[in-house]
Amino acid sequence: MLKCHPFEIPAYAGSTAVLGGISRCKRSSEHSRNGSRRWYLAGVFLLWTVFMPLQQALAQNIDADPTSWDFGDVNVGDSAPKTFTITGLADGGIIDGIGIQMDIAGAFSLVGAPMIPVFIDLGDVVAFDVLFTPPSIGSFTADLRISSTDLRNPVWDVPLTGESSTAVPEPTTLTLWVLGLGGLAYRRRRLH
């Protein structure tokens, strides 16, 4: 004989879900397969009511594109821009930080970054540029850091790389000696 009692399973976000017709059953000395089916249904219901909302809460809210970028070879003193976008994948996202990290040489900078915080919903796009301006010959690395309320990836670090193997040539000064009526004189001209 089975003794069955209805019971409640706590659902996500503080509400409760009553199991309609599914009960916690205690077996008496008599063996019953019906009781094990009820426990199975209770477990399935628990998965559906508790873990599905939790999975949705942990879903990714934003996406950054590109996820890494190599600026290639840029002359010293020249600049190379790259546009980055952040796209909302769900409603209610908040971007609370955009910045350049680990840039020891100061070769990377943000241009047109939005005012923080940025509220971003499904389908919204936030765009800004990262500018690479190598200060000297060499290789440079940094991270574009995007922080948000995204529970899956609260901090995105987008690797940035670039190098400079040539310097912009300095302007050449040419000195001309001119012989005139008043004697010897010289003029300097800058050649570009």
BARO-332225 format. One record per residue: residue number from 1; x, y, z of N, C-alpha, C in turn; residue in one letter. Coordinates in Angstrom, 2 decimals, padded with zeros to 5 digits. Example, Ala and Ser with C-alpha at 12.3 -4.5 7.8 and 13.67 -1.06 7.14 Angstrom:
BEGIN
{r 1, {013.19, -005.69, 007.80}, {012.30, -004.50, 007.80}, {013.20, -003.30, 007.80}, "A"}
{r 2, {012.85, -002.25, 007.08}, {013.67, -001.06, 007.14}, {012.90, 000.03, 007.87}, "S"}
END
This chain:
BEGIN
{r 1, {000.83, -001.17, 000.00}, {000.00, 000.00, 000.00}, {000.88, 001.24, 000.00}, "M"}
{r 2, {000.54, 002.26, -000.82}, {001.31, 003.50, -000.90}, {000.62, 004.59, -000.10}, "L"}
{r 3, {001.43, 005.33, 000.65}, {000.93, 006.51, 001.33}, {001.52, 007.70, 000.59}, "K"}
{r 4, {000.69, 008.50, -000.05}, {001.17, 009.61, -000.87}, {000.74, 010.93, -000.28}, "C"}
{r 5, {001.66, 011.88, -000.30}, {001.40, 013.21, 000.23}, {001.82, 014.24, -000.81}, "H"}
{r 6, {000.93, 015.20, -001.16}, {001.37, 016.25, -002.09}, {002.44, 017.11, -001.42}, "P"}
{r 7, {003.36, 017.62, -002.19}, {004.39, 018.48, -001.65}, {004.77, 019.53, -002.67}, "F"}
{r 8, {005.54, 020.53, -002.20}, {005.96, 021.64, -003.05}, {007.46, 021.56, -003.28}, "E"}
{r 9, {007.87, 021.98, -004.47}, {009.29, 022.09, -004.79}, {009.60, 023.56, -005.02}, "I"}
{r 10, {010.59, 024.13, -004.31}, {010.92, 025.54, -004.55}, {011.42, 025.73, -005.98}, "P"}
{r 11, {010.91, 026.75, -006.65}, {011.35, 027.07, -008.01}, {012.34, 028.21, -007.94}, "A"}
{r 12, {012.87, 028.60, -009.07}, {013.86, 029.67, -009.15}, {013.24, 031.00, -008.80}, "Y"}
{r 13, {014.02, 031.91, -008.26}, {013.65, 033.28, -007.94}, {012.63, 033.36, -006.80}, "A"}
{r 14, {012.65, 032.43, -005.87}, {011.85, 032.55, -004.67}, {010.41, 032.09, -004.78}, "G"}
{r 15, {009.89, 031.77, -005.94}, {008.52, 031.31, -006.04}, {008.49, 029.81, -005.81}, "S"}
{r 16, {007.29, 029.26, -005.61}, {007.17, 027.82, -005.42}, {006.27, 027.25, -006.49}, "T"}
{r 17, {006.52, 026.01, -006.84}, {005.70, 025.32, -007.83}, {005.10, 024.09, -007.18}, "A"}
{r 18, {003.77, 023.97, -007.21}, {003.11, 022.81, -006.64}, {003.05, 021.74, -007.70}, "V"}
{r 19, {003.39, 020.54, -007.33}, {003.35, 019.44, -008.28}, {001.92, 018.99, -008.46}, "L"}
{r 20, {001.32, 019.31, -009.60}, {-000.06, 018.94, -009.87}, {-000.19, 017.44, -010.07}, "G"}
{r 21, {-000.72, 016.77, -009.10}, {-000.95, 015.34, -009.23}, {000.27, 014.48, -008.97}, "G"}
{r 22, {001.45, 015.07, -008.82}, {002.65, 014.30, -008.54}, {002.90, 014.40, -007.05}, "I"}
{r 23, {003.08, 013.28, -006.42}, {003.20, 013.26, -004.97}, {004.46, 012.55, -004.55}, "S"}
{r 24, {004.89, 012.85, -003.33}, {005.96, 012.10, -002.71}, {005.31, 010.87, -002.09}, "R"}
{r 25, {005.76, 009.75, -002.51}, {005.11, 008.51, -002.08}, {006.05, 007.71, -001.19}, "C"}
{r 26, {005.51, 007.20, -000.12}, {006.25, 006.29, 000.75}, {005.67, 004.90, 000.54}, "K"}
{r 27, {006.55, 003.96, 000.37}, {006.09, 002.60, 000.15}, {005.86, 001.90, 001.49}, "R"}
{r 28, {004.83, 001.18, 001.52}, {004.65, 000.30, 002.67}, {005.33, -001.01, 002.33}, "S"}
{r 29, {005.01, -002.05, 003.00}, {005.66, -003.33, 002.76}, {005.36, -003.87, 001.37}, "S"}
{r 30, {004.30, -003.39, 000.77}, {003.90, -003.86, -000.56}, {004.72, -003.14, -001.62}, "E"}
{r 31, {005.30, -003.84, -002.59}, {006.13, -003.24, -003.63}, {005.24, -002.67, -004.73}, "H"}
{r 32, {005.53, -001.45, -005.18}, {004.73, -000.84, -006.24}, {005.65, -000.11, -007.22}, "S"}
{r 33, {005.46, -000.34, -008.51}, {006.21, 000.38, -009.54}, {005.67, 001.77, -009.73}, "R"}
{r 34, {004.42, 001.99, -009.35}, {003.79, 003.29, -009.50}, {004.54, 004.34, -008.68}, "N"}
{r 35, {005.03, 003.99, -007.52}, {005.75, 004.93, -006.68}, {007.05, 005.38, -007.31}, "G"}
{r 36, {007.78, 004.46, -007.94}, {009.03, 004.84, -008.57}, {008.78, 005.74, -009.78}, "S"}
{r 37, {007.67, 005.53, -010.48}, {007.32, 006.43, -011.59}, {007.04, 007.84, -011.09}, "R"}
{r 38, {006.38, 007.91, -009.95}, {006.07, 009.23, -009.40}, {007.34, 009.97, -009.00}, "R"}
{r 39, {008.30, 009.26, -008.43}, {009.56, 009.88, -008.09}, {010.28, 010.36, -009.34}, "W"}
{r 40, {010.22, 009.56, -010.41}, {010.84, 009.94, -011.68}, {010.19, 011.22, -012.21}, "Y"}
{r 41, {008.85, 011.28, -012.20}, {008.15, 012.47, -012.68}, {008.47, 013.69, -011.80}, "L"}
{r 42, {008.60, 013.47, -010.52}, {008.96, 014.58, -009.63}, {010.35, 015.10, -009.97}, "A"}
{r 43, {011.28, 014.20, -010.27}, {012.63, 014.62, -010.65}, {012.65, 015.39, -011.95}, "G"}
{r 44, {011.88, 014.95, -012.95}, {011.79, 015.66, -014.22}, {011.20, 017.04, -014.01}, "V"}
{r 45, {010.16, 017.11, -013.20}, {009.52, 018.40, -012.92}, {010.50, 019.34, -012.21}, "F"}
{r 46, {011.29, 018.79, -011.28}, {012.28, 019.59, -010.57}, {013.31, 020.15, -011.55}, "L"}
{r 47, {013.80, 019.34, -012.45}, {014.74, 019.82, -013.46}, {014.13, 020.93, -014.30}, "L"}
{r 48, {012.90, 020.77, -014.69}, {012.23, 021.75, -015.56}, {012.00, 023.08, -014.84}, "W"}
{r 49, {011.56, 023.03, -013.57}, {011.20, 024.27, -012.87}, {012.37, 024.98, -012.22}, "T"}
{r 50, {013.42, 024.26, -011.88}, {014.53, 024.90, -011.18}, {015.70, 025.17, -012.12}, "V"}
{r 51, {016.12, 024.19, -012.88}, {017.34, 024.33, -013.65}, {017.14, 025.06, -014.98}, "F"}
{r 52, {015.98, 025.00, -015.58}, {015.76, 025.73, -016.84}, {015.82, 027.24, -016.62}, "M"}
{r 53, {015.13, 027.80, -015.61}, {015.29, 029.25, -015.37}, {016.71, 029.63, -015.00}, "P"}
{r 54, {017.40, 028.74, -014.27}, {018.79, 029.02, -013.90}, {019.68, 029.05, -015.14}, "L"}
{r 55, {019.44, 028.14, -016.08}, {020.20, 028.12, -017.32}, {019.94, 029.40, -018.13}, "Q"}
{r 56, {018.69, 029.86, -018.15}, {018.38, 031.10, -018.87}, {019.04, 032.30, -018.20}, "Q"}
{r 57, {019.10, 032.29, -016.86}, {019.75, 033.40, -016.15}, {021.25, 033.43, -016.44}, "A"}
{r 58, {021.84, 032.25, -016.64}, {023.27, 032.18, -016.91}, {023.60, 032.26, -018.39}, "L"}
{r 59, {022.61, 032.50, -019.24}, {022.86, 032.61, -020.68}, {023.69, 033.87, -020.96}, "A"}
{r 60, {024.43, 033.84, -022.02}, {025.29, 034.96, -022.40}, {024.43, 036.16, -022.81}, "Q"}
{r 61, {024.73, 037.35, -022.26}, {023.96, 038.56, -022.55}, {024.56, 039.39, -023.67}, "N"}
{r 62, {025.89, 039.36, -023.81}, {026.54, 040.19, -024.82}, {027.56, 039.37, -025.59}, "I"}
{r 63, {027.95, 039.89, -026.75}, {028.98, 039.27, -027.57}, {029.87, 040.37, -028.14}, "D"}
{r 64, {031.18, 040.16, -028.10}, {032.13, 041.14, -028.64}, {032.69, 040.62, -029.96}, "A"}
{r 65, {032.86, 041.53, -030.91}, {033.40, 041.14, -032.22}, {034.38, 042.21, -032.68}, "D"}
{r 66, {035.58, 041.86, -033.07}, {036.20, 040.53, -033.06}, {036.64, 040.15, -031.66}, "P"}
{r 67, {036.98, 038.87, -031.47}, {037.41, 038.37, -030.16}, {038.92, 038.49, -029.96}, "T"}
{r 68, {039.65, 038.84, -031.00}, {041.07, 039.18, -030.91}, {041.43, 039.95, -032.18}, "S"}
{r 69, {042.53, 040.73, -032.14}, {042.90, 041.50, -033.33}, {044.39, 041.75, -033.38}, "W"}
{r 70, {044.96, 041.52, -034.58}, {046.37, 041.82, -034.85}, {046.40, 042.98, -035.84}, "D"}
{r 71, {046.98, 044.11, -035.44}, {047.03, 045.29, -036.29}, {048.09, 045.17, -037.38}, "F"}
{r 72, {048.95, 044.15, -037.29}, {049.99, 043.98, -038.29}, {051.15, 044.93, -038.08}, "G"}
{r 73, {051.86, 045.24, -039.16}, {053.04, 046.10, -039.11}, {052.63, 047.54, -039.46}, "D"}
{r 74, {052.85, 048.46, -038.53}, {052.50, 049.87, -038.71}, {053.75, 050.70, -038.45}, "V"}
{r 75, {054.02, 051.68, -039.29}, {055.19, 052.56, -039.11}, {055.09, 053.33, -037.80}, "N"}
{r 76, {056.24, 053.59, -037.20}, {056.29, 054.42, -036.00}, {055.71, 055.79, -036.32}, "V"}
{r 77, {054.81, 056.27, -035.50}, {054.18, 057.57, -035.71}, {052.89, 057.49, -036.51}, "G"}
{r 78, {052.67, 056.43, -037.28}, {051.41, 056.24, -037.99}, {050.41, 055.57, -037.07}, "D"}
{r 79, {049.13, 055.54, -037.48}, {048.08, 054.92, -036.68}, {047.26, 053.97, -037.54}, "S"}
{r 80, {046.73, 052.93, -036.91}, {045.84, 051.98, -037.58}, {044.62, 051.79, -036.69}, "A"}
{r 81, {043.40, 052.12, -037.19}, {042.19, 051.93, -036.38}, {041.52, 050.58, -036.66}, "P"}
{r 82, {040.77, 050.09, -035.70}, {039.93, 048.91, -035.87}, {038.64, 049.12, -035.09}, "K"}
{r 83, {037.49, 048.88, -035.75}, {036.20, 049.04, -035.10}, {035.82, 047.74, -034.40}, "T"}
{r 84, {035.42, 047.87, -033.15}, {034.93, 046.75, -032.34}, {033.45, 046.98, -032.06}, "F"}
{r 85, {032.68, 045.89, -031.99}, {031.26, 046.00, -031.69}, {030.90, 045.08, -030.53}, "T"}
{r 86, {029.94, 045.51, -029.74}, {029.35, 044.71, -028.67}, {027.87, 044.60, -029.01}, "I"}
{r 87, {027.37, 043.37, -029.11}, {025.99, 043.13, -029.49}, {025.23, 042.52, -028.32}, "T"}
{r 88, {024.01, 043.01, -028.08}, {023.16, 042.46, -027.03}, {022.51, 041.17, -027.49}, "G"}
{r 89, {022.65, 040.10, -026.69}, {022.05, 038.81, -027.01}, {020.81, 038.53, -026.17}, "L"}
{r 90, {020.53, 039.40, -025.20}, {019.34, 039.27, -024.35}, {019.01, 040.65, -023.81}, "A"}
{r 91, {017.82, 040.80, -023.27}, {017.41, 042.08, -022.69}, {018.02, 042.25, -021.30}, "D"}
{r 92, {018.25, 043.50, -020.94}, {018.67, 043.82, -019.58}, {020.16, 043.76, -019.32}, "G"}
{r 93, {021.01, 043.76, -020.35}, {022.45, 043.74, -020.13}, {022.97, 045.14, -019.82}, "G"}
{r 94, {024.01, 045.21, -019.03}, {024.64, 046.49, -018.69}, {026.14, 046.35, -018.90}, "I"}
{r 95, {026.70, 047.20, -019.75}, {028.15, 047.28, -019.92}, {028.64, 048.33, -018.94}, "I"}
{r 96, {029.48, 047.90, -017.99}, {029.92, 048.85, -016.97}, {031.41, 049.17, -017.03}, "D"}
{r 97, {032.07, 048.77, -018.12}, {033.47, 049.15, -018.28}, {034.02, 048.75, -019.63}, "G"}
{r 98, {034.73, 049.69, -020.28}, {035.46, 049.44, -021.53}, {036.80, 050.15, -021.39}, "I"}
{r 99, {037.89, 049.41, -021.52}, {039.19, 050.04, -021.36}, {040.31, 049.18, -021.92}, "G"}
{r 100, {041.50, 049.77, -022.01}, {042.70, 049.09, -022.47}, {043.50, 048.69, -021.24}, "I"}
{r 101, {043.88, 047.40, -021.16}, {044.64, 046.87, -020.04}, {045.99, 046.35, -020.54}, "Q"}
{r 102, {046.97, 046.33, -019.67}, {048.29, 045.73, -019.93}, {049.01, 046.39, -021.11}, "M"}
{r 103, {048.75, 047.68, -021.34}, {049.40, 048.41, -022.44}, {050.57, 049.19, -021.85}, "D"}
{r 104, {051.70, 048.54, -021.71}, {052.86, 049.14, -021.05}, {053.42, 050.32, -021.85}, "I"}
{r 105, {053.47, 050.21, -023.17}, {054.07, 051.26, -024.00}, {053.08, 052.37, -024.38}, "A"}
{r 106, {051.80, 052.19, -024.10}, {050.81, 053.20, -024.48}, {050.55, 053.24, -025.97}, "G"}
{r 107, {050.62, 052.09, -026.64}, {050.46, 052.03, -028.09}, {049.00, 051.92, -028.53}, "A"}
{r 108, {048.10, 051.58, -027.62}, {046.69, 051.38, -027.96}, {045.84, 052.41, -027.24}, "F"}
{r 109, {044.80, 052.89, -027.92}, {043.89, 053.85, -027.30}, {042.47, 053.64, -027.83}, "S"}
{r 110, {041.49, 054.08, -027.03}, {040.07, 054.00, -027.42}, {039.65, 055.29, -028.09}, "L"}
{r 111, {038.84, 055.17, -029.14}, {038.29, 056.33, -029.83}, {036.79, 056.11, -029.97}, "V"}
{r 112, {036.00, 057.05, -029.48}, {034.54, 056.96, -029.63}, {033.89, 055.95, -028.71}, "G"}
{r 113, {034.52, 055.64, -027.57}, {033.92, 054.71, -026.62}, {032.71, 055.37, -025.96}, "A"}
{r 114, {031.66, 054.61, -025.68}, {030.45, 055.19, -025.10}, {030.64, 055.56, -023.63}, "P"}
{r 115, {029.76, 056.42, -023.15}, {029.73, 056.76, -021.72}, {029.25, 055.53, -020.96}, "M"}
{r 116, {029.85, 055.24, -019.84}, {029.54, 054.07, -019.02}, {028.63, 054.52, -017.88}, "I"}
{r 117, {027.62, 053.77, -017.50}, {027.19, 052.45, -017.97}, {026.35, 052.56, -019.25}, "P"}
{r 118, {026.37, 051.46, -020.02}, {025.57, 051.35, -021.24}, {024.56, 050.23, -021.03}, "V"}
{r 119, {023.28, 050.56, -021.18}, {022.22, 049.54, -021.10}, {022.03, 048.97, -022.49}, "F"}
{r 120, {022.14, 047.65, -022.61}, {022.10, 047.02, -023.92}, {021.06, 045.89, -023.90}, "I"}
{r 121, {020.14, 045.94, -024.85}, {019.09, 044.94, -024.98}, {019.33, 044.07, -026.19}, "D"}
{r 122, {018.47, 043.11, -026.39}, {018.57, 042.17, -027.50}, {018.63, 042.94, -028.83}, "L"}
{r 123, {019.68, 042.70, -029.61}, {019.83, 043.33, -030.92}, {020.53, 044.67, -030.92}, "G"}
{r 124, {020.72, 045.29, -029.76}, {021.43, 046.56, -029.69}, {022.92, 046.35, -030.01}, "D"}
{r 125, {023.52, 047.35, -030.66}, {024.94, 047.27, -031.02}, {025.64, 048.53, -030.54}, "V"}
{r 126, {026.76, 048.35, -029.85}, {027.61, 049.45, -029.41}, {028.92, 049.32, -030.19}, "V"}
{r 127, {029.34, 050.39, -030.87}, {030.56, 050.36, -031.68}, {031.52, 051.44, -031.23}, "A"}
{r 128, {032.82, 051.12, -031.30}, {033.88, 052.07, -030.96}, {035.14, 051.59, -031.65}, "F"}
{r 129, {036.17, 052.44, -031.69}, {037.43, 052.10, -032.35}, {038.55, 051.94, -031.34}, "D"}
{r 130, {039.47, 051.06, -031.67}, {040.76, 050.98, -030.97}, {041.81, 051.43, -031.96}, "V"}
{r 131, {042.66, 052.35, -031.52}, {043.69, 052.93, -032.38}, {045.06, 052.41, -031.93}, "L"}
{r 132, {045.81, 051.87, -032.89}, {047.17, 051.39, -032.61}, {048.15, 052.39, -033.20}, "F"}
{r 133, {048.95, 053.01, -032.32}, {049.97, 053.98, -032.72}, {051.28, 053.59, -032.06}, "T"}
{r 134, {052.13, 052.84, -032.77}, {053.37, 052.39, -032.12}, {054.31, 053.56, -031.85}, "P"}
{r 135, {054.81, 053.66, -030.61}, {055.71, 054.76, -030.27}, {057.16, 054.51, -030.67}, "P"}
{r 136, {057.50, 053.26, -030.96}, {058.88, 052.91, -031.33}, {058.85, 051.60, -032.10}, "S"}
{r 137, {060.00, 051.17, -032.57}, {060.10, 049.89, -033.27}, {059.99, 048.77, -032.24}, "I"}
{r 138, {059.20, 047.74, -032.55}, {059.04, 046.62, -031.65}, {057.67, 045.99, -031.75}, "G"}
{r 139, {057.41, 045.01, -030.89}, {056.11, 044.34, -030.82}, {055.36, 044.84, -029.60}, "S"}
{r 140, {054.03, 044.95, -029.73}, {053.21, 045.51, -028.67}, {052.00, 044.62, -028.45}, "F"}
{r 141, {051.61, 044.45, -027.20}, {050.42, 043.68, -026.84}, {049.64, 044.43, -025.77}, "T"}
{r 142, {048.35, 044.18, -025.74}, {047.46, 044.74, -024.73}, {046.17, 043.94, -024.77}, "A"}
{r 143, {045.25, 044.25, -023.87}, {043.92, 043.65, -023.84}, {042.88, 044.75, -023.86}, "D"}
{r 144, {041.87, 044.56, -024.70}, {040.67, 045.39, -024.64}, {039.76, 044.71, -023.63}, "L"}
{r 145, {039.49, 045.35, -022.50}, {038.67, 044.74, -021.45}, {037.27, 045.33, -021.46}, "R"}
{r 146, {036.28, 044.43, -021.57}, {034.87, 044.81, -021.54}, {034.25, 044.11, -020.34}, "I"}
{r 147, {033.74, 044.87, -019.38}, {033.09, 044.28, -018.22}, {031.60, 044.60, -018.26}, "S"}
{r 148, {030.79, 043.62, -017.82}, {029.33, 043.77, -017.92}, {028.66, 042.94, -016.84}, "S"}
{r 149, {027.33, 042.94, -016.87}, {026.53, 042.13, -015.95}, {026.28, 040.74, -016.50}, "T"}
{r 150, {026.95, 040.37, -017.57}, {026.82, 039.04, -018.15}, {027.34, 038.01, -017.15}, "D"}
{r 151, {026.47, 037.11, -016.68}, {026.88, 036.15, -015.67}, {027.83, 035.09, -016.22}, "L"}
{r 152, {027.74, 034.79, -017.49}, {028.62, 033.77, -018.08}, {030.03, 034.33, -018.31}, "R"}
{r 153, {030.13, 035.54, -018.85}, {031.41, 036.20, -019.09}, {031.34, 037.63, -018.57}, "N"}
{r 154, {031.51, 037.83, -017.25}, {031.41, 039.21, -016.74}, {032.55, 040.10, -017.21}, "P"}
{r 155, {033.70, 039.49, -017.56}, {034.84, 040.26, -018.07}, {035.35, 039.60, -019.34}, "V"}
{r 156, {035.32, 040.36, -020.43}, {035.88, 039.89, -021.72}, {037.24, 040.55, -021.87}, "W"}
{r 157, {038.27, 039.77, -022.12}, {039.58, 040.32, -022.47}, {039.84, 039.96, -023.92}, "D"}
{r 158, {039.90, 040.99, -024.77}, {040.13, 040.80, -026.20}, {041.60, 041.10, -026.46}, "V"}
{r 159, {042.40, 040.08, -026.82}, {043.84, 040.32, -027.05}, {044.08, 041.22, -028.27}, "P"}
{r 160, {044.97, 042.19, -028.09}, {045.38, 043.11, -029.16}, {046.88, 042.97, -029.36}, "L"}
{r 161, {047.31, 042.88, -030.61}, {048.73, 042.81, -030.92}, {049.03, 043.72, -032.10}, "T"}
{r 162, {050.26, 044.15, -032.19}, {050.72, 044.96, -033.32}, {052.22, 045.12, -033.24}, "G"}
{r 163, {052.81, 045.50, -034.32}, {054.26, 045.68, -034.33}, {054.63, 046.83, -035.25}, "E"}
{r 164, {055.88, 047.25, -035.09}, {056.44, 048.27, -035.97}, {057.88, 047.89, -036.25}, "S"}
{r 165, {058.17, 047.74, -037.52}, {059.54, 047.37, -037.88}, {060.27, 048.49, -038.61}, "S"}
{r 166, {059.54, 049.57, -038.94}, {060.17, 050.71, -039.62}, {059.69, 052.01, -039.00}, "T"}
{r 167, {060.60, 052.92, -038.93}, {060.27, 054.25, -038.45}, {059.99, 055.16, -039.63}, "A"}
{r 168, {059.17, 056.16, -039.41}, {058.91, 057.16, -040.45}, {060.19, 057.97, -040.60}, "V"}
{r 169, {060.69, 058.11, -041.83}, {061.95, 058.85, -042.00}, {061.79, 060.31, -041.58}, "P"}
{r 170, {062.84, 060.80, -040.94}, {062.87, 062.21, -040.54}, {063.03, 063.07, -041.80}, "E"}
{r 171, {062.41, 064.26, -041.80}, {062.62, 065.14, -042.95}, {064.10, 065.50, -043.10}, "P"}
{r 172, {064.58, 065.55, -044.33}, {065.98, 065.86, -044.61}, {066.12, 067.35, -044.88}, "T"}
{r 173, {067.14, 067.92, -044.27}, {067.42, 069.34, -044.50}, {068.57, 069.44, -045.49}, "T"}
{r 174, {068.36, 070.23, -046.54}, {069.37, 070.41, -047.58}, {069.90, 071.83, -047.46}, "L"}
{r 175, {071.19, 071.94, -047.38}, {071.82, 073.25, -047.30}, {072.40, 073.59, -048.67}, "T"}
{r 176, {071.99, 074.73, -049.21}, {072.48, 075.20, -050.51}, {073.36, 076.44, -050.28}, "L"}
{r 177, {074.50, 076.39, -050.88}, {075.38, 077.54, -050.83}, {075.17, 078.32, -052.12}, "W"}
{r 178, {074.94, 079.58, -051.93}, {074.66, 080.42, -053.10}, {075.71, 081.53, -053.15}, "V"}
{r 179, {076.25, 081.69, -054.34}, {077.22, 082.75, -054.54}, {076.49, 083.90, -055.22}, "L"}
{r 180, {076.46, 085.02, -054.58}, {075.75, 086.16, -055.13}, {076.62, 087.40, -055.12}, "G"}
{r 181, {076.02, 088.54, -055.47}, {076.76, 089.78, -055.51}, {077.25, 090.22, -054.13}, "L"}
{r 182, {076.50, 089.86, -053.13}, {076.88, 090.30, -051.79}, {077.81, 089.34, -051.10}, "G"}
{r 183, {078.20, 088.31, -051.75}, {079.09, 087.35, -051.12}, {078.45, 085.96, -051.07}, "G"}
{r 184, {078.98, 085.16, -050.20}, {078.54, 083.79, -050.06}, {077.42, 083.73, -049.02}, "L"}
{r 185, {076.33, 083.04, -049.34}, {075.21, 082.87, -048.40}, {074.68, 081.45, -048.50}, "A"}
{r 186, {073.86, 081.07, -047.54}, {073.27, 079.72, -047.61}, {071.79, 079.77, -047.26}, "Y"}
{r 187, {071.07, 078.81, -047.73}, {069.65, 078.67, -047.45}, {069.39, 077.21, -047.02}, "R"}
{r 188, {068.49, 077.03, -046.10}, {068.10, 075.67, -045.70}, {066.69, 075.40, -046.18}, "R"}
{r 189, {066.51, 074.24, -046.74}, {065.19, 073.81, -047.22}, {064.92, 072.43, -046.63}, "R"}
{r 190, {063.69, 072.20, -046.21}, {063.29, 070.88, -045.72}, {062.71, 070.10, -046.89}, "R"}
{r 191, {063.17, 068.92, -047.06}, {062.66, 068.03, -048.09}, {061.82, 066.96, -047.41}, "L"}
{r 192, {060.68, 066.68, -047.96}, {059.79, 065.67, -047.36}, {059.80, 064.42, -048.15}, "H"}
END
